[in-house]
Amino acid sequence: MLDQYQIGLTRMLEAEQYREAKELLGFLLQCQGQEKRHYEEWANLLSWLEMAFPDGVDAGRDSQPDEEQDEETLRAELLKPPVQDEAYVNQVLYIMRNHPMMDQQMLALERAAYIDDPGIDAAILEWLVGDDLHPILQFKALQCLKRRGATGTVRVRRLDEDVLLEIEATPLAMDDFPEPVNQILERAIAVVEVDDPTLPHFARELWKESLQFLYGTSAFGWMLREDDETVDCFAAALHLTLLLTVYGSANDDDIRDTYGISDSLRFRYEQACRTLRGIAMLLQAGGDEHQP
């Protein structure tokens, strides 16, 4: 249960949900039966959050002149333990390699990013290239390596494709992705928020997870074409997939009309739909399989 709270807290910090993170920390400090070091870590993090983001102050980008540094500070406060003995390192690596729950493996990767042991890079790389990993786990491993300062290229099998990736180019946040990728999301949000103001949140989550699946693949490369037609095709596909995921139904004709998907773009649009729908189905199923 403690690990589940840690995962939730990490995701709140990633999403800049600092008020919710403070509430969870307050709850954890009231719990009984945990080790003293946990309470000290939670209290220190809560004090830092109270100072950096007091109630009534917007925790958005405008109030964070050095957001990247703030995020890394938060991560380190949460995930870097004061004692990193051999037993701790071995436990983190064992969970990363063997735990049956992917959330626990991702949490282990989050912790591995802050282990002061030069052998960790080699252990993660060996696991990354040697095992048939879920695409999201692959992406999280690449992010972990980048946070650790690793560089160079790594060849992995992603969605039935052999891809060569530069570790240092791995995006750590949505803003790190190439501009055309973010334009697709912005285009879809501008349309869906007119009908339902709650949909942009789900669109962002679906798009973020889709990118973690597709990063480095040929479909991802197709997104990078800097033309309006590509943006329209993927934005329309994201819109359709979002409605099918949230509501269970969607009007394909209306969506194509809204985004201007002409007959000449129909094939490209349907390709994008198949790609995103396959990922959404895996996510709905719990991500138990390795390939969409």
Secondary structure, DSSP 8 states (H G I E B T S, - for coil): -HHHHHHHHHHHHHTT-HHHHHHHHHHHHH--S--HHHHHHHHHHHHHHHHHS-TTS--SGGG-TTHHHHHHHHHHHHH--S---HHHHHHHHHHHHH-SSHHHHHHHHHHHTT---THHHHHHHHHHHHS---HHHHHHHHHHHHHTT--SEEEEEETTEEEEEEGGG--SSGGGS-HHHHHHHHHHHHHHHHH-TTHHHHHHHHHHHHHHHHTTSHHHHHHT--SHHHHHHHHHHHHHHHHHHHTS---HHHHHHHHT--GGGHHHHHHHHHHHHHHHHHHHTTS-SS--
